[in-house]
Amino acid sequence: MLFNSYPFLILVFATFFVYYLPLTRDFNLQPLVLILASFLFYAASSPILLLLLLSSIVINIMVSYGIATLPSSNRKCITGLGVTANLSLLAFFKYSPLIGETFFPPADSIGAFLLLIPLPIGISFFTFEAITLLVDTFRETESRRNGRLVSSSFFHHIINTSLLISFFPQLLAGPIVKAREFIPQIRPKTKADIDFIHCFKVLLLGYFLKMVIADNLKDQTFWIAFPYFQAQSTITLLFMLFGYSIQIFSDFAGYSLIAIGIAGLFGYQLPQNFHYPYISRSFSEFWTRWHMSLSSFLKDYLYIPLGGNRKGHNRTYLNLMIVMVLGGFWHGAAWSYAVWGAFHGLLLVVERYFRHKFTLPDHPLIRLLQMIVVFCLVTFAWLLFKLPDIRQALGFVNALFLNFRLQPNLYLMLYITLYSLPVVFYNLLYLYRNKIQQTTLSRLEPLCYGSLFFLILTNSGSPNKFIYFQF
């Protein structure tokens, strides 16, 4: 069920109407309404896979309740078993086809079975949210701050856990919500809790990025696919790669903004997921601006437990590589995603190493050069998302060097430029926000949002699934 489809809009409006009925609030049925809407939303794509979501919910209800109530001597073991159960479900459904393809011959019956395992949408996201519940509950009980995450009422705990894992605005592609941030928000809501203007602005920007920018750019970046890129000139290939970088940002940031806006309509605050990542001057800064909820999860639940930067430079470099390779694998069941993660890990290690050696002068041209270098390398790495087959990605790189004599596709380049410019201006506006008078921005704001709404109605591309649905 796409966010820009009529069935989804009907689901949101119907849920909103029932959610704010006085009877629903008076009898504390609002969380149950959201849970039922979330189950309906998830089942719309594949009803049978709703059993997987329910299984995850049941497992984590029981394990988290056990962590909170059983003797302290058992908590660590139970937490470890619960995390292992979650990761096992993720590994089985997400990586079985990769294992079957890599380690079994084509005619092998086991390999053939593994290739048939379906990839449930959203499993990467709700699995990580379930892990936050178990780990946060363990940390809470160990620090003797019981009662915040696991309610003393088992029924309330069932409701809280079910809503945490299944909350439909961010169920399929985040932002990743931590249990300690979400569960305290589960309380009776009124329409007075809603900042309608903020939600409206966020939704407009999100739908504009998705429907106008990403959905139009997909028709231009389609030609990156094999074997079409072989017939394109070097300059056209570079334009298409630039366009895909803008597309993947607009697609994912647009989804996150829509999720944040819809959650706000129901009185829930989701974490910010993107903060102008393409103006980053370093790779470490990029990862504090891109997919921020994933970066925060990896830092809190993997990097710091591994030792972070507390055990010397070499151990820090190793930890960075481990986190980024696993983070890459989390994105998709192909070796190319591990290569993508290793590439980013290597960039972070090199950057950290040289940071201790010298400091660049703080000059506008140096800052601009840093942004360009970071953007270009990040954009180059996105090729592995568009072409998960590493041989095809290498073929694209080979074409960059061989096709410089071919005639550029001016039509394609023009459209990529046209649909990329709003994102470029969006970042420049933030970059130079201190040099623009606030009164000027306030006066232009209604015109800007009105223009976004007009373009959504008149210039949306053909509907397409969010890129991150496949992860």
C-alpha positions, 0 to 999 in steps of 0.5 A, a space after each residue: 500500500 503506497 503512501 501516495 495511493 487512494 487506499 492508504 489515504 482512505 485508511 488514514 482518514 478512517 483511522 483518524 476519524 475513529 481514533 479521535 471519537 470521544 468513545 475511543 478516547 474515553 475507553 482508552 481504545 486509541 492504541 488498539 485502533 492504531 494497532 488494527 490499522 497497522 495490521 490492515 496496512 501490513 496485510 495489504 501487501 501480503 496477508 500471509 506475511 502478517 503472521 511474521 509480524 505477529 510472531 515478532 510481536 509475540 516473541 518480544 512481548 514475552 522476552 521483554 516481560 521476562 527481562 523485566 520480571 525475572 531474577 537479575 541473574 537470568 536477564 542477560 541470558 534472556 536478552 541475548 536469546 531474544 536478540 538472537 531470535 530477532 536476528 534469526 528471523 531477519 537472517 532467515 527471511 532476508 538472507 536465505 536467497 543470498 545464501 542459497 545463491 552463493 553456497 549451493 549449486 543451481 540444481 541443489 534442492 536446499 538452494 532452490 528452497 532458500 531462493 523461494 523464501 520471500 522478503 517481507 517488507 519492513 522486516 529490517 525496520 521492525 526487527 531493529 525496533 524490537 531489539 531496542 525494546 529488549 536492550 532498553 528494557 535490560 538496561 533499564 532493569 539493570 539500572 533499577 529504573 523499572 516500570 518505564 518500558 514494561 508496564 506492570 499490567 501484562 495487557 498494557 504491555 501487550 498493547 505497548 509492544 504491539 504498537 511499537 513494532 507495528 505502528 503503520 506510518 513508519 512500519 515499512 521504512 522507518 524512521 527506526 524508533 527506539 522503545 525508550 522514545 516511543 513507549 512513553 508517548 503512548 497515552 490518550 491523545 486529543 486533537 489539541 495535541 496536533 500541530 496541524 500546520 507543522 504536519 501539513 508542511 512536513 507532509 507537503 514537503 515529503 509528498 513533493 520530494 517523493 511524487 514530483 522529484 523521486 518519481 520523475 527522476 526514476 524515469 531518467 535514472 532507469 537507463 543506469 540499468 544494464 545493459 542500457 548504460 553501455 549506450 550512453 556517453 560518459 557525461 550522460 552517465 555522470 548526469 544519471 548517477 548525479 540524478 540517482 543520488 538526488 532520487 534516492 535522497 528525495 525518495 527516502 527523505 520524502 518517505 520519512 517526512 510523510 511518516 513523521 507527518 502522519 504520526 504527528 496527526 495521531 499525536 506521536 513524534 518520530 525522530 528526524 531522519 535526514 538533515 541536509 546530508 548533501 552539505 556534509 563536509 566530512 563522512 562522519 558528518 554525513 552519517 550524522 545527517 543521513 538516515 539518522 535513526 539508523 546511525 543512532 541505532 548502530 552507534 547505541 546498540 553496536 558501535 558503543 558495545 563493541 568498545 567505540 573509540 575507547 580502546 585505542 585507534 586501531 580498535 576504533 578503526 576495526 569497530 568502524 569497519 565492522 559497524 559499516 559492513 554490517 550496516 551495509 548488509 542490513 540494507 540488502 541481501 547482496 554482497 554489493 551492500 557489504 561492499 558499499 558498507 566497507 567503502 563507507 567504513 574505509 572512508 571513515 577510517 581514512 578520514 579519522 586517521 588523517 584528522 589526527 595528522 593535520 587540520 585544513 584551514 577554515 576557508 570558504 573555498 576549502 569548505 566548498 571543496 570538502 562538500 564536493 568531495 564528500 558528495 561525489 564519493 557518496 554519489 559514486 557509492 550509490 551505484 551499488 544500490 542501483 546495480 547490486 550486481 557488482 559485475 554490472 557496477 564495474 561495467 558501468 565504471 568501465 563505460 565511464 572511461 570508454 564512452 567519452 566519445 559518444 554523443 551526450 543525451 541532452 534530453 536526459 541531462 535536461 530533465 535530470 537537471 530540471 528535477 534535481 534543481 529543487 533539491 539543490 536549492 533546498 540545500 543551498 537555502 539551508 546552507 545560507 539561511 543566516 544570510 537571508 532575512 527571516 522576514 523575507 523567508 516568512 513572506 515567501 513561505 506560503 508561496 513556496 508551500 503553495 507551489 509544492 502543492 500545485 506541483 504535486 497535483 500537476 507534475 507528479 511522476 508515475 507512482 513507484 514503490 519507495 526504494 527502501 521498501 526492498 531493504 
